Amino acid sequence: MLVIQDWFTVFVLGCLVVMFPGPNFAVILRNSLLRSRRADLYTALGGTVHVTYSLIGIGVIIPQSILLFNALKWLGAFYLIVIGLKARGRRSTRSRRKTAQIALRCR
């Protein structure tokens, strides 16, 4: 029974840490202001996922398994590349629009 009480205590404290202002709060606030409520909820859910997998013990298992560690490392690298390519595509579209708007104003 003591194990369940300890787990619950760590879980509650982990949830409180996620809710307090800090880097997580800044990212959640940014997403809610710039995007939508759905993006805000997904960002908050991401923080909860980190707390949950740490409580389950995946944080201990991953460093001990070279195969799992490398798989997650390559998956993370692929994810960052995809995000970078999406951001690059969006930026070029925005910059083209801005350039066109500036060109129209200058006429």
C-alpha positions, 0 to 999 in steps of 0.5 A: 500500500505504501508503494501506491501512496508514494506513486500517487504523491509523486504523480500529484507533485509532477502534475503540480510542477507541470502547472506552475509557471516556467518553461512549460507554462511559457510554451503553453501560453504561446501556443494558446495565444498564437494558435488555438485551444486545441494546440494548447491542450496538446502541448499540456498533454505532452508535458503530462506524457513526460511525467507519466512515462517517468513515473512508469519507469521508462526513463530507467529502461531506455538508457539500459537498452541500446536498441530502444535508445537508438530507436528513440534517438533516430525517431526524434531526429526524424521528427525534428527534420520533419518539423524543420522542413515544415517550418521552412516551407511555411516561412517561405510562403509567409515571406513571399506574401510579405514581399508582395504586400510591401511591393504593392504598398511601394507602388 
